[in-house]
Amino acid sequence: MSKDKTAFPAKQRWGRKPSKNIAPKNYTADFAHEKNAAIEISMTPIGVVHSSYRERFAVPRQPSLDDAQAASIELNAGLNLEQAVQDLDGFSHIWVIYWMHLNQGWNPTVTPPRGPKVKRGLLATRAPHRPNSIGLSAVRLTGIEGRILHIKGHDMLDGTPVLDIKPYLPYADAFPDASSGWVEETGLTELGISINTGS
């Protein structure tokens, strides 16, 4: 009987290796969350969205399921962002992190507009009114001209401040076996219906 063993590739290690002969540092030891609960975070937008959507109720609830509209992101001048977008044109999709600048206030529970009229915990929905008005959208990148990024399939209002942009990585960002929690109970995921899992 052969005792050949199947050769497996070496396990990929993505973390950084600690330096030899140097004790690991504990950078978090001086940060106690309880003492910093009221910490304020200041952010400066890096650009602005130019979109045909000018009214909140006209924005798609899930842009990837609706008629994909084109828009552009104009990055701010004077920050060397022309260099920052180098190599981004090879990606078909990007994550856009933005500030929902017209939102005011939030509630801990919301009633989604589709499915059973049941109140859901805000953090189990995609309702736009949140403790911090941060938006996150995966959009198709169709072109780059200097500081202008052309996108398609989005849900951002005209004038939306952009906080950051990151490439969408299918191997890291897509989870085909992910569950959809209470949304699966509505049956809308199988139908491919655009459901606003918020208010």
Secondary structure, DSSP 8 states (H G I E B T S, - for coil): --------------S----TTS----TTTT--GGGGTT--------EEEE-S--SGGGS-SSGGGS---EEEEEE-TTS-HHHHTTTGGG-SEEEEEEE-TT-----SEE--SSSS---EEGGGS--S--SS-EEEEEEEEEEEETTEEEEES----TT-EEEEEEE--HHHH--TT---TTHHHHTHHHHT----S--
